[in-house]
Structure formats: C-alpha cells, structure tokens
Amino acid sequence: MNNITYPNQYRNYCIFDEQKVLSVVNKREEGLEDIKNSLENPKDETEVIEDLYILNRMLDEGVNGIDKLYPSLSKYNNTKSPNIQTFLAGIYRKTKIPDAFGPLWSMLIQNSINPPKDCHFDPNEEIGGAILDYLA
C-alpha cells in the first residue's frame, strides 16, 4: 500500500515514504519500466501521485529516458486532480516534451474556469511556471 500524506490546511505538499522513493530512484533507468507499468495500470490516484513524485525525483538525479514515458504520462493530461496536475507540470517543466505544451495550457484554462475545490495549494503556480519555462 502506498503511504502518502496529502496536503492539508497546515502543509501545502504531500509527504511520501522516502525509503520507498529512494529505492526506486536509486534504480535509475532500470526503474523506469516499473513506473511505466504502474502509470498504465494504477490501483488508485495515490499510486499515480507517488509514481509522478518518483519521476520528478529521478529527473532531479539526472535519470535519462523519462521523456520517453510521455505516452504513459499523457493519459493524465485531462485530470482534474490538483496533485496530479502539479506533478505532471513539474515533469513537463523539466523535460520540455513538445507535445506537453498544449496540455499545460488546457490545465491552466480548465482550472481558471473551474478552480479546484478543497485544495490547500494552487496547482496553477506550477502549471504557469512550466508554461513560462517552455516559452523562455
């Protein structure tokens, strides 16, 4: 089972099981196939969020090949989940996958028309930052 603590009124970020995260991050490129399979057949949203967090951490560690997971990532481009949107935007910001530019705009527009409810952070900050990095 995934052990994630979601954002609340006192903390605007998720807390993950760092031992589990590091065990996957340390596999480097060898861990990407497991992440891909998990993203394609997740048990729940929590698993998707954990996978996206791990991919973000892998990007920070210089793991190669994450851009090739775009077909699996794009499955979530139309999500209304602010957690998934935030982590996707972070991945797209770091990889600058050309096909992800349009979906970032769609997320931003969608959230402007229908702002996420009961959310303790603003996903548009990360989405807008990703768009600005694409434009830079």
Protein Blocks (a to p, Z undefined) as FASTA:
>chain_A
ZZdddddfkbccdcddfklmmmmmmnmmmlmmmmmmmmmmcfblklmmmmmmmmmmmmmn
opahklmmmmmmmmmmmpcbfklmmmmmmmmmmnopaklmmmmmmmmmmmmmmgcehiab
dfklmmmmmmmmmmZZ
